[in-house]
Amino acid sequence: MKFEILGKFYFRLFCFLIKCKQNQRFWTKNEQNHKGIL
């Protein structure tokens, strides 16, 4: 059970990092608009 939970956690974190890299230009352009959301 613990291994499965950690696997899901790292999988989500990995996908999140990939999305951040793909949307890096988008975030840099719209930093001011998304400060409230983050």
N, C-alpha and C positions, 0 to 999 in steps of 0.2 A: 504493500500500500504506500509506504513512504517513498519508494523508488518511483512509483507511478506519479505521485503528486509532484515530486521534484522534476520528473521528466516533463510534465505538463507545464510547470512553472518556467523551466529553462526554454521550452519550445516557444512559449508565448513571448518571453523576453527576447529570444533570438529573432522572432518575426517582428517584434516591435523595433529592434535595432535596424533590421533591414528596411522597414517602412521609413524610419527616421532618415536613413542614408538616401533612400529614393526621393524623399520629400524635403531634402535639406535645402534645395533652392527655393522651394515653395515657402518653407518656414522663414528663411532669411528675408524673403520679400514681404511676408505678412506677419512679421514679428509683433508689431504694434497691435494688430487686430486680434491675435491669439493669446496675448499676455493674460487677458482676463480668463480665458478658458483654461489655460494651463495653471 
